[in-house]
Amino acid sequence: MAASTHTVTNQAPPLVGYDVFAADRALVEAVDRHLDPELLKEAREELSALGRTTGSAQVQEWGALANENPPKLRTHDRYGNRIDEVDFHPSWHRLLGKGVSAGLTSAWSRPGGHLRRAAGFVIWTQAEAGNGCPLSMTHAAVPALRTDPALAAEWEPRLTSTVYDQELRPASQKAGVLFGMGMTEKQGGSDVRANTTEARPLAEDGTYALTGHKWFCSAPMSDGFLVLAQAPGGLTCFLVPRVLEDGTRNVFRIQRLKDKLGNRSNASSEVEFDGTWARRVGDEGRGVRTIIEMVAATRLDCVLGSASLMRQAVAQAIHHSTYREAFGGRLLDKPLMRNVLADLALESEAATTLAMRLAAAYDDGSEQERAFLRLAVPAAKYWVTKRCTPVAVEALECLGGNGYVEESGMPRLLRESPLNSIWEGAGNVQALDVLRALQREPGALDAYLREVGRARGADHRLDGAIKNLLTELADLDGIEARARRLVERIALVLQGSLLVRYAPPEVADAFCASRLGGDWGTAFGTLPHSLDLATVVERARPVS
């Protein structure tokens, strides 16, 4: 029997046993808005089932265990044979297997597939973000492989399968496979044209032997990898299978696993190629163009991943404040705490709304939507991923000392929060990519302006922000040095236009007043006091 001094009072219960999808009003409304009505019933049932699984005590335990038990590299077996294998905790395999079976690698071939997958990705990675990398890479490999119809016919059914097979054996013997990617090298980083890995043609047409290294190779336990290397005709994309068709291991030497700040359940590695067998994807010298659609898809997943993390952080903060009492009442009812929570909720809803709009554009596939994505994806990747860390920090602070303790899960969210801003090109890379789109593809700006123009006249602060953005776009003097400022405005105006059109008036009003109208401080919790903040907070509260 516990001593009376150890009676536990005024502690919030764990946020567990709930439907992560149904509890997220912004996400539910985005699915309803963008998905074909004929698909809606099935999609809602599918996403709610995934939401209940994600919110279960068992899956939350899997996430914690996978994070606490990071992967381990085994370079050799007991007899001294080189094997280059990565051992994962069983919880990692359970998480990844559930993600695959939930269709998070099968967006390309089913109606509304991108929107449904995007919503599922936002839901599922709230349990543990570390399994998001192989899910993302496998999904994103499809458009790159489609540049070679023969390769696509061979590999796409395996990539889009809902079967998870963790065994290392020839891909032809597996019902489902995973893909990774290797682009960066230690001397070049984001400047992939500085790559030195050499590709020497072999006798069989389209096959090569690779010699070189990759500084960051994602998901090294995968069945195949898309990598860049220098062929005789220039930088080229290649498919490197982990196991060859005769059952022998391809030369894929894992030198070490990265000891990372966060994302610890996922293996990131340095690898060496030494006569490694590879098959060319696309033409020689067109490696960047071949792999660029894969990069665009993974950049969208960075936006989705950050939206997922923000949603979980905000849900935890509001849940805690609903139950925790201080100074004579619930934290949730204190005007200053309500301001903080509302501010965080705005950031989360804006991220989710934008991410789902981008996913819907992928499903549409029209020329105009492709032009819109060309500008909107790097802008969203720049801004949403950068907002993730301050949201995680402030949400953690809402829990006070409890939030600083590992058992709360908040430190894991905080450590994860910078990743998506770095992965697939950090902030400057995204900002410069937006400039390239503006300078080389006028249709991209036209599509963007058409999109934000749909909300013109609905809010004077949004109208003013659009006008100011057009003024900035007209001034090319020193454009590179102020690219971050420009891209930030592009993203904020787009978020504002979407919220004005689709969100409740209280949400749109608060966003436009603070993010576009300038009535905002430099920290969360500085929204105008006259706004209906209670409604904004209640909308974000995780109740299903």
C-alpha positions, 0 to 999 in steps of 0.5 A: 500500500502506498504511503499517503505522501506518495498519493498521485494527484494533479497529473494528466493521464497518458494520451493513449487509446484514442483515434489519432485520425478522428481526433485531428479535425484539420486532417479529417476535413482535408481528407473530406475536402480533397478526396473523391466522395466515392472513395471517402467512406472507405478512406475514412474507415481505413484511416480511422483503423490506422488512427486507432492502432497508432493511438494504442498503448501497444504501438506507443510502446513499440515506438518507445522501444524502437527509439530506446534500442537503436540499430546495430551494425554487424560487418562480419559473421562469426566466421569472419565473412563480410556480411554488412547487416544491420540488426533492429529491435523487433519493435522496429520491424513491427512498426515498419511492417505495419506502415507497409501493410497500411499502404504507405508505399502504395500511393501511385497506383490507386485512386486518391492514393497520394492523399490517402497515403499522406494522411496515413503518413501523418497519422502513423509517424506520430507513433515513431518517426524513425520508420518514416525514412524507408517508407518514404524512400520506397514510395518515392523510388517509383517515379524515378524508376518509371523513366525506364519502363522495363525497370518499372515493370520489374520493380514497381509491383514489389515497391508498392506491395503491402507485404513486408519481408525483412529477409535479405534475398534476391528481390525476385523471390520477395513479394515486397521490397524496400528502397533506399537512396545514396546521393551525397558524398563527404566532399560534396554534400548537397552539391551532388555534381561534385560526386566522385563515385565512378561507374564503369560500363560492363559487357551487358548493356545497361550494367556497370561496376561502381567504385566510390562511397556515399556519406549518407545512405538511407535505410541500408537494410533495404533491397535496392538503392538509387544512387548517383555516380559518374559514368562516361557520359556524366552524372547518372542514376543507378539501381544497386540491388542489395542481393544479386539474382544468384543469391550472392551479396552485392558489394555494399560495405557499410562502414559505420552507422551515424550516431544521430541527434534524433531519428535514432531508430532509423539506420543512416550509414556510410557505405563503400562500393568496390566493383558493386554491380549496378543497373543504369536508370535513365540516360547517362549524364541525366542522373539529377533529372532522373532522380529529381522526381524521387527527391520531390516526393521525399521533400513532400514527405518532409513536410508531412513528417513535420506536420505529423510531429507538430500535431503530436506535440500540440496534442500532448500540450493541449491534453496536458493542459486540459487535466493539469491544474495550477493557480486555482484552475485548469491550465487550459483555461488560463488566458496566457496558456490559452494564447500559447496553445492557440498559437501552436495550434495555428502553426500545426493546422497551417502545416497540415492544411498545406501538406494535404493540399500538396498531396492532392495536387499529386493525385490531380496530376494536371499540367497546372498542378504539376507547375504549382508543385514545382514552386509550392513543394520547396517553399513548403519544405523550407518553411514547414520544416523550419517551424517544427523545432520551435513548435516542439520546444514550446509544446514541451515547455507547456508540460513544464518539468514533466516535458523535459523527462524522457518518459513524456515522449516530448524529448524524442519529438524535440530531437526529431524536430530538426531532421526534416529541415536538413533531409533532402536539402537544407534551407538554403537549398530549398530557397535557391530551388524556389528561385530557380523555379521562378526564373526558369519556369514562369508557369510555376509562379502563374499556378501559385498566384492562381491558387492564392488568388482564389482567396482574394477579397476574403481577408484584407490582411491576406490581400495586403500580403499578396500585394507585398509579395508581388512587389518583392517578386518584381524586385530582382536586386539582391534576390539570392541574399534575400531568398529566405525572406521571399520563400517564407512569404511565399509559404505564409501567403499560401497557408493563409489563402488555404486557411481563409478558404477552408478553416473555421473563421476563428482559425483564419482570423488568428492566422492572418492577424498574426502571420500576415498582419504583423500583430504578433510577437517573436515567441508563441503566445503573443496573439492578439488578446481580442481573438477567439482563442478558446475556439482555436484551442478546442478545435485542436484538442485530441478528443475523438 
